[in-house]
């Protein structure tokens, strides 16, 4: 049984609804803020680029978790939604000349609407059936971006001009650093937004639908509205991640939005913890770090064990599957649960509970 | 206990790269990354190059020997003193034909301070095109997509061989000469690589006024048979199948063709025109045509001699490695010539100077293997001539050398 903090007495609803209650939580938040501020100055550009990719993935993973983890609507359409966000923002900014913040906002709105359309079957379908319906949306969107040549002007890909801030192009030397600031700000907003949604009636209605649809309806939850809002909200997040991908990588190609990506994002929220906002971030970090860390390890042992580094590609592919299996077996509630358990262990130390 | 272990392992995984970053973060040049082993040996005078290879992905069958050829060239060059006394330190990593992985490796190479990059696929070369331009890093890839030859659009991309479009033009000229009313089916890899010459081929048929029927068919990656596609081609009345794919799937098409007893002739372009296709298709490969810019080792040219001598010394069977090994070797040779010219002109080794050197250097003679390869500031299309081969007795037999699309 998890231990709980004692000695906290609330005298108002406001205080009870606070995101953080204990001193330890506030101290940890402080440490996190300092760590995030210092991070870009301790990493080289390569590792900073990986951190940036993690930030974008975290936004997408939070979005997917809203749908899958909090509302119980399984979705295999993540890749497709990312593509909608990326193409919309890229096209609006480079062809229609819209300023990038506006094009990103438009991408979020459009992806949210596409999400609602895709979510319509969710009113009738559940579980595996819904998963297949969303898989179909992934395939349809992928088909459109691959075959509809107007999108890319027949090139098959879109070049996105380097982002301009206050009229100036981001200089090459500070490229990763600037993007770190942008992504960190947006990811923080996304995480805080999601955390807060689940303190409202809307967020709680999502969870009620997940836990028992009929019971939720009996309690007065408008199930249809809850499901569609979850699809819209989730897709909006994913659209933001897609739009950021487009402007950060400066190229939009369908190869980045395949079914593999949908599976990878599902893996992120499974590994991180279904139904946990923080878990989505942990999962995104874990799965984005796995390949480069394995590559680093293989390079480190290259001289001593050449056989191992030769097998690296196979190991990398196997590691992905192995990680999922191990998590499902030993920690089905993901890294978020591991973190809580570690925290409790130290809080109670030297006692077991 | 197990859960606790997992908790600790998870925490270590999360912390590891951060620690790594701190240790190397102060000095980007003295970086780990792709070639930690090489980096240790690296001296200030070494020239760093990044290589992207597909060792495990959809095109690994042909990328492996190509990558080995490039590294062999560098090994050979370094053992004879390098470029103007400076050794080349090449980092080669597998990106499994995945665009995000290519981008990750690319950033690693940039961080490691490479002067240029030898890439691989079309999708990733196109995706990196903008970055290469921004970072001013000359980029030579094994993608011969026409879009990469225009310096106005892709100022830092260099294409050493005839483009896929030029290759399909040669194939269509040949088909039109042989059988003016033939119906042509174009079987292609379902990717930017496969799509690259499709429209240009169709345009060529129209422009030249050929009476050829032209229809395209996407080959799904991972398919184990292409009987369905062949039936569609049969309904089209196709007698020629131009194939823009790598050797393994192309060999499956050849075997299916033979099994279905269909009277169609394949015309393979660059990445399935090789010994591997013949080996995998066996008897079914007989009689098919190939358009291949690089001369295979089985058709000896003076340019093969250095490669053969190196292979002999290193106990490598060049015939078994095949023409893609030679292709990798000579692609790297052209890059090395650019580096040599930059240093020879007394210029500092920067991306911009290397680009200028590649654009202004003399045509590179490869002893008949390809080319001569010549770039200019107006065009980064290194060559336009391909060899045409026919499979006879399990060998690539040269039908015509240095064929360019009809003017």
Boltz contact constraints between the chains, C-beta under 6 A:
constraints:
  - contact:
      token1: [A, 42]
      token2: [B, 21]
      max_distance: 6.0
  - contact:
      token1: [A, 42]
      token2: [B, 22]
      max_distance: 6.0
  - contact:
      token1: [A, 42]
      token2: [B, 25]
      max_distance: 6.0
  - contact:
      token1: [A, 43]
      token2: [B, 21]
      max_distance: 6.0
  - contact:
      token1: [A, 43]
      token2: [B, 25]
      max_distance: 6.0
  - contact:
      token1: [A, 44]
      token2: [B, 25]
      max_distance: 6.0
  - contact:
      token1: [A, 44]
      token2: [B, 28]
      max_distance: 6.0
  - contact:
      token1: [A, 44]
      token2: [B, 111]
      max_distance: 6.0
  - contact:
      token1: [A, 45]
      token2: [B, 111]
      max_distance: 6.0
  - contact:
      token1: [A, 46]
      token2: [B, 107]
      max_distance: 6.0
  - contact:
      token1: [A, 46]
      token2: [B, 108]
      max_distance: 6.0
  - contact:
      token1: [A, 46]
      token2: [B, 111]
      max_distance: 6.0
  - contact:
      token1: [A, 47]
      token2: [B, 17]
      max_distance: 6.0
  - contact:
      token1: [A, 47]
      token2: [B, 21]
      max_distance: 6.0
  - contact:
      token1: [A, 49]
      token2: [B, 107]
      max_distance: 6.0
  - contact:
      token1: [A, 156]
      token2: [B, 192]
      max_distance: 6.0
  - contact:
      token1: [A, 156]
      token2: [B, 195]
      max_distance: 6.0
  - contact:
      token1: [A, 157]
      token2: [B, 126]
      max_distance: 6.0
  - contact:
      token1: [A, 159]
      token2: [B, 130]
      max_distance: 6.0
  - contact:
      token1: [A, 172]
      token2: [B, 134]
      max_distance: 6.0
  - contact:
      token1: [A, 250]
      token2: [B, 130]
      max_distance: 6.0
  - contact:
      token1: [A, 251]
      token2: [B, 127]
      max_distance: 6.0
  - contact:
      token1: [A, 251]
      token2: [B, 130]
      max_distance: 6.0
  - contact:
      token1: [A, 253]
      token2: [B, 127]
      max_distance: 6.0
  - contact:
      token1: [A, 255]
      token2: [B, 99]
      max_distance: 6.0
  - contact:
      token1: [A, 255]
      token2: [B, 123]
      max_distance: 6.0
  - contact:
      token1: [A, 256]
      token2: [B, 99]
      max_distance: 6.0
  - contact:
      token1: [A, 289]
      token2: [B, 17]
      max_distance: 6.0
  - contact:
      token1: [A, 293]
      token2: [B, 16]
      max_distance: 6.0
  - contact:
      token1: [A, 293]
      token2: [B, 17]
      max_distance: 6.0
  - contact:
      token1: [A, 299]
      token2: [B, 36]
      max_distance: 6.0
  - contact:
      token1: [A, 302]
      token2: [B, 37]
      max_distance: 6.0
  - contact:
      token1: [A, 303]
      token2: [B, 37]
      max_distance: 6.0
  - contact:
      token1: [A, 313]
      token2: [B, 55]
      max_distance: 6.0
  - contact:
      token1: [A, 313]
      token2: [B, 56]
      max_distance: 6.0
  - contact:
      token1: [A, 313]
      token2: [B, 94]
      max_distance: 6.0
  - contact:
      token1: [A, 330]
      token2: [B, 2]
      max_distance: 6.0
  - contact:
      token1: [A, 330]
      token2: [B, 6]
      max_distance: 6.0
  - contact:
      token1: [A, 331]
      token2: [B, 6]
      max_distance: 6.0
  - contact:
      token1: [A, 335]
      token2: [B, 10]
      max_distance: 6.0
  - contact:
      token1: [A, 338]
      token2: [B, 7]
      max_distance: 6.0
  - contact:
      token1: [A, 338]
      token2: [B, 10]
      max_distance: 6.0
  - contact:
      token1: [A, 342]
      token2: [B, 7]
      max_distance: 6.0
